[in-house]
């Protein structure tokens, strides 16, 4: 029964364990397109926690839904209505009075803003 408990434990890593593994691999910000980032995260999760193919990506998608992993794209700004793709995926102009620069390109944030880095 001890081997069964280890198998369950290995296939169900905690959110903290997954974020720690992803930050060890990529840091707090992973420069990647949406699908590429999910694939990258899935591979790290599968390798680190010995889960079957596809399970790592599913875990990454669950963490995205919980907003522990967040995807940002170049058009993410105050007036953006949705993602832009292809040649039109360019940063917009900075709105007046906005103190921080607009993100340059697409990236994934690994963990929450207030998490220790």
C-alpha positions in Angstrom: 0.0 0.0 0.0 2.9 2.3 0.6 3.8 2.2 -3.2 0.2 3.2 -4.0 0.4 6.1 -1.7 3.6 7.2 -3.3 2.1 6.9 -6.8 -0.9 9.1 -5.7 1.5 11.6 -4.1 3.7 11.7 -7.3 0.7 12.2 -9.6 -0.8 15.0 -7.5 1.8 17.6 -6.8 0.7 20.6 -4.8 0.4 24.0 -6.4 3.4 25.3 -4.4 5.5 22.4 -5.6 4.6 23.0 -9.3 5.2 26.7 -9.0 8.6 26.1 -7.4 9.5 23.7 -10.2 8.4 26.1 -12.9 10.2 29.0 -11.3 13.4 26.9 -11.0 13.1 26.2 -14.8 12.0 29.6 -16.1 12.0 32.2 -13.3 9.0 34.4 -12.5 8.5 35.3 -16.2 8.6 32.9 -19.1 9.0 34.6 -22.5 6.8 32.3 -24.7 3.7 32.3 -26.8 0.5 30.9 -25.3 0.6 27.3 -26.6 4.4 27.1 -26.4 4.3 28.1 -22.8 1.7 25.5 -21.9 3.8 22.9 -23.6 6.9 24.0 -21.8 5.2 24.0 -18.4 3.6 20.6 -19.2 7.0 19.1 -20.0 8.6 20.4 -16.8 5.7 19.1 -14.7 5.8 15.7 -16.3 9.6 15.4 -15.9 9.7 16.7 -12.3 6.7 14.9 -10.9 6.8 11.8 -13.1 3.2 12.2 -14.5 2.0 10.7 -17.7 2.0 12.5 -21.1 -0.7 15.2 -21.3 -1.2 15.3 -17.5 1.4 18.1 -17.1 -0.3 20.3 -19.6 -3.7 19.7 -17.9 -2.2 20.7 -14.5 -0.7 23.9 -16.2 -4.1 24.7 -17.6 -5.7 24.3 -14.2 -3.2 26.6 -12.7 -3.9 29.1 -15.5 -7.7 28.9 -14.6 -6.8 29.6 -11.0 -4.7 32.5 -12.2 -1.5 31.1 -10.6 0.0 31.0 -14.2 -1.0 34.1 -16.2 -0.5 34.8 -19.9 0.1 38.4 -21.0 0.2 39.5 -24.7 1.4 42.6 -26.3 -2.0 44.1 -26.7 -2.9 43.7 -23.0 -3.7 47.2 -22.0 -6.5 49.4 -20.8 -8.2 49.6 -24.2 -7.6 46.1 -25.6 -10.7 44.2 -26.6 -9.0 40.9 -27.3 -5.8 39.2 -28.5 -4.2 40.2 -31.7 -2.3 37.6 -33.8 0.3 37.5 -36.6 1.7 40.7 -38.0 -0.7 42.8 -35.9 0.6 41.5 -32.5 2.5 44.8 -31.7 2.6 46.8 -28.5 0.2 49.7 -28.5 0.8 53.3 -27.6 1.2 54.2 -24.0 -1.9 55.9 -22.5 -1.5 59.3 -21.0 -0.7 59.2 -17.3 0.1 55.6 -17.1 3.2 55.2 -14.9 4.4 51.7 -15.9 5.5 50.7 -19.4 3.3 48.4 -21.4 4.5 44.8 -21.6 6.8 44.2 -24.6 5.6 41.0 -26.2 4.0 37.9 -24.9 5.0 36.2 -21.7 3.8 34.0 -18.9 3.9 35.1 -15.3 4.8 32.1 -13.0 3.1 32.5 -9.6 1.3 35.4 -8.2 2.6 39.0 -8.2 2.9 39.0 -4.4 4.8 35.6 -4.3 8.4 35.6 -3.1 10.8 35.5 -6.0 
